[in-house]
Amino acid sequence: MSGRVECSEVVELCACDAARIRSEALRLVAEPGDSAAALAERGAALVTALPVGLARALHRYGEGGSPNNALLVRGLLADTVGLQPTPATTTPAVLEQVARIGVLSLLAVLSALGEPFTFASLYEGRLVQHVAPVPGREAAQTSEGSDSVLEWHVEDAFTEDRCDFFGLLCLRGELGVATLVAAARRLDLPDAVERVLRQPRFVVEPDIAHGVRAGPGLPVLSALTGPAEDPEICFDAVYQRPADPGDDEAAAALAVLVSALEDVAVAHVLESGELLIADNRRVVHGRATFRPRYDGTDRWLLRAMVCASKRAHRRRGAARVLT
């Protein structure tokens, strides 16, 4: 693992900027309706409260990326005093004011990069998902897991409809629990391995968070595509395999890829109020292990995803929840 997010990838909000966002979010959370469309519209309205420095950083990031194709926003939430206990579920029935402000703040920042959406099969089709440990799910390779490493993956690698960017907003942090990211542009792969990874020799099954079984005829895809200096990656260490079970060369290439990702990975321990954004087409991510207490003080993140192409969004019927 090579280090940490670079200084050029960090945007620090001052207290007055965060307070302005909170003030406008307070007004918006009072509006009725919690449908995905309503939340997306309120998030778009909150964009006007974002400080100029953050708006410029998001523009630069969306246009050209960053060394690790990630962006860390510090101090997005003015405070989390009064935050309700961490839910022991990823589908909490009630969100109180602090969490609701977090939902809109996350959507506002990501709206500068694209159109928020989700999948109907994912956590009840909620536009903003909850990342929190769930009793009995400690080993799950999902947002519910905790005491097993969350292996390298892009969000929803099994579908071309996967998001372009996603964000993780920390409501309640956990000391020592690192979120890991590894950018494809930093990979150092043997030429022969890269050639294999660029060939359509792999399939990816839907992950268990979607609650659907893989049907016959999974699409055959490449793990790496695009220009050598800034490639795109489609990888899931758990659900991806060679399309041909007898393709030992492809299986070996995936193993080399995992090792290469470890070599270039950066780690960041999210603190309350911080937002980590990653390019889901160019970055894989994971999470270190931790031991949950289930006492209301465990790590709690909010996650949202966006489609960067308005044309693609319109072609999908401008749906916020894909079926």
Secondary structure, 3 states (H helix, E strand, C coil): CCECCCHHHEEECCHHHHHHHHHHHHHHHCCCCCCHHHHHHHHHHHHHHCCHHHHHHHHHHHHHCCCCCEEEEECCCCCCCCCCCCCCCCCCCCCCHHHHHHHHHHHHHHHCCCEEEEECCCHHHCCCEEECCCCCCCCCCCCCCCCCCEEEECCCCCCCCCCCEEEEEEEECCCCCEEEEEEHHHCCCCHHHHHHHCCCCEEECCCHHHCCCCCCCCCCECCEECCCCCCEECCECCCEEECCCCCHHHHHHHHHHHHHHHHHCEEEECCCCCEEEEECCCEEEEECCCCCCCCCCCCEEEEEEEECCHHHHHHCCCCCEEC
